[in-house]
Amino acid sequence: MNSKKIYWKSALDLIVKGENIENIVVDFRNEKILWDKAMIFGKKGIVVPDDLIEYEDDSIDYTDSPAITQEDIDAGKIKWIYKAEIPIKKEINEWIKHEKIDMNKLLTDLVENFYQTIKNINKNAAL
């Protein structure tokens, strides 16, 4: 099946009207597209290149994002995430990829297990 190539504004009009755009290739012509329009394309499985998406911070509605309270932190509703850069030898890196190891999960488990071990040692150690 041949795909028809159309200008992005025409494709957007078709999407908004509920038309079928399965066999259409969208021509973005390296034009900037507002984020909300890019989201409409995304919902239809059409990827807008990141460098073409334009954001207007003043027009983004953040009212759906509730404020974080101390109660959220105390109750554990908020999880702290640490980003770290860990130098890994090439051989180990290849092994990680080959085994499809989720490094985020592995490191989280290692840190939690280490923490529990240290707590148990301190609690059970004879001083």
C-alpha positions in Angstrom: 0.0 0.0 0.0 1.3 3.4 -0.9 1.3 6.2 1.7 0.0 9.6 0.9 2.2 12.5 2.2 0.4 15.6 3.5 1.3 18.8 5.2 1.1 18.6 9.0 -1.6 21.2 9.3 -3.8 19.3 6.9 -3.2 16.1 8.8 -4.1 17.8 12.1 -7.4 19.0 10.5 -8.1 15.4 9.5 -7.4 14.1 13.0 -9.6 16.7 14.6 -12.4 15.8 12.2 -12.0 12.1 13.1 -10.8 11.0 9.7 -8.8 7.9 9.1 -5.1 8.8 8.7 -3.6 5.3 8.7 -1.9 5.5 5.4 -0.8 9.1 5.6 2.8 10.3 6.1 2.9 13.6 7.8 5.3 16.2 6.3 6.4 18.5 9.2 8.7 20.6 6.9 11.0 21.4 9.9 8.4 23.7 11.2 7.9 24.3 15.0 4.7 22.7 16.3 3.2 23.6 19.7 3.3 20.8 22.3 -0.5 20.4 22.5 -0.6 19.8 18.7 2.3 17.3 19.0 0.3 15.5 21.6 -2.7 15.1 19.2 -0.3 13.5 16.7 1.2 11.3 19.4 -2.2 10.0 20.4 -2.6 8.8 16.8 0.8 7.2 16.8 2.5 9.9 14.7 5.8 11.0 16.2 6.7 14.6 16.0 10.5 15.0 16.1 11.6 16.4 19.5 13.5 19.3 17.9 10.2 20.5 16.3 8.1 20.6 19.4 7.7 24.1 20.9 6.7 24.7 24.5 5.1 27.8 25.9 5.5 27.5 29.6 2.9 30.2 30.3 0.2 28.3 28.5 0.8 25.0 30.3 -1.9 24.3 33.0 -0.3 22.8 36.1 -3.5 22.8 38.2 -3.7 19.0 38.0 -0.4 18.7 39.7 -1.1 18.8 43.5 1.4 20.5 45.8 3.7 18.2 47.7 3.1 18.4 51.4 5.2 17.4 54.4 2.5 14.8 55.2 3.2 13.2 51.7 6.8 12.9 52.6 6.2 11.6 56.1 3.7 9.0 54.9 6.1 7.7 52.2 3.9 8.8 49.3 7.0 10.6 47.8 9.9 8.4 46.8 13.4 9.9 46.7 15.2 9.2 43.5 19.0 9.5 43.2 20.8 9.7 39.9 24.3 8.5 39.9 27.0 8.0 37.3 28.8 4.8 37.9 31.9 4.0 35.8 31.6 0.4 34.6 34.2 -1.6 32.7 33.4 -2.5 29.1 33.3 -6.2 29.8 30.8 -5.8 32.7 28.7 -3.3 30.7 28.4 -5.9 27.8 27.4 -8.6 30.4 24.7 -6.2 31.8 23.3 -5.6 28.3 23.5 -9.3 27.4 21.7 -10.4 30.5 19.1 -7.5 30.2 19.7 -6.4 33.8 17.6 -3.5 35.0 20.3 -1.4 36.7 17.8 0.8 38.5 16.2 -2.3 40.1 19.5 -3.9 40.8 21.0 -0.9 42.5 17.8 -0.2 44.5 17.8 -3.8 45.8 21.5 -3.7 46.6 21.2 -0.4 48.5 18.1 -1.6 50.4 19.8 -5.0 51.3 23.0 -3.2 52.3 21.0 -0.8 54.6 19.1 -3.7 56.2 22.3 -5.7 56.7 24.0 -2.7 58.4 21.0 -2.2 60.6 21.0 -5.8 61.7 24.7 -5.8 62.4 24.4 -2.7 64.6 21.4 -4.2 66.4 22.9 -7.6 66.9 26.6 -6.8 67.4 28.0 -7.3 70.8 29.9 -4.2 71.9 
